[in-house]
Amino acid sequence: MPITAYDLPLETDLRYIEGMEKGLENGRQEGQVEGLHDAIEVLLMSKFGERGLSLMPKVRGYVDKSRLRAITEALIRAEDIREVEGLL
């Protein structure tokens, strides 16, 4: 009887390995985005209070890490909430 992919241990199946690697990478990406969202939320609250937090629904719509980093950096320097609103 010929050996099929179903006869091999799951850990040696290339499709399984690639699927696991892709899943782990997606999880890392999502975790980084979530971490940036959290950092922005803390900065908005600490610098601008409730008015700053009102921007979070818009911020949570962004998933591009470079965009979120730019927002974070702008928040660190911002002295007026309008500076941040202009980025969103």
N, C-alpha and C positions, 0 to 999 in steps of 0.2 A: 504494500500500500504506500502511495506517495505521501510525503510529509507536507502538510499545508500550514499556512500562517496560524491556523487555530491550534495546531499541535505544539507550537513553540511557547515557551514561557512568555507571558505578557511583557515582562521587562526587556525582552530582546526584540520585540516587534517595533520596527522603525516608526511605524505610524503612531504607536503608543508613545514612544520617546519624543517624537516631534510634537505631538499633541500636548504632552506634559510640559515641554519646554515653552511652547507657545502660551499655554495657560499660566505658567509662572511669570513669563514676561508681561502678559496682560495684567496680571495681578500686581506686579511691581509698578507698572505705569499708572494703574488706577490708584494705588496707594500713594504715589508721588503727587498725583493731582489732588487727592483728598488732603494730603498734608499741606499743600499750597493753599487750598481753600481754607483750611483751618488757620493757617498763619495770617492770611488776609483778613479773616473774620476777627481774630484777636487784635490785629493792628487797627482795623476799622473801629472796633469797640473802644479800644484804649485811646485812640486819637480823636474820635468824633462821636462817640456814644451811640445812642439809638439811631440818629440820622445816618451814621456810618453803616450800622447794621442793616439799614433799609436797602443798601446796595447789594447785599449778599445774594438775593435771588438772581440778579443779573450776573454776578461773579460766578455763581455755581453753574451757570450756563456755559462757561468757558472750560474747555478740557485741554487746550494747548498749553503745554508746560512753559514754553518761552513767553507766551502772553501772560500767564499767571505770574511768572517771575518778574516780568516788567511791571506788572501792577504792584507786586510786593515791594519792589525797589522804589517805585514812585510813592507808595504809601509811607515808606521810611522817611523820605525827604519832604513829603507834603506838609504844608502848614495850613492849608485850607482845603476843605472837602471838595471844592469845585475843581481843584487840580486832579483829583481822583475821578470825579464824575466825567471829566473830559476824556479819560482813557476808556471808559466803558461805553 
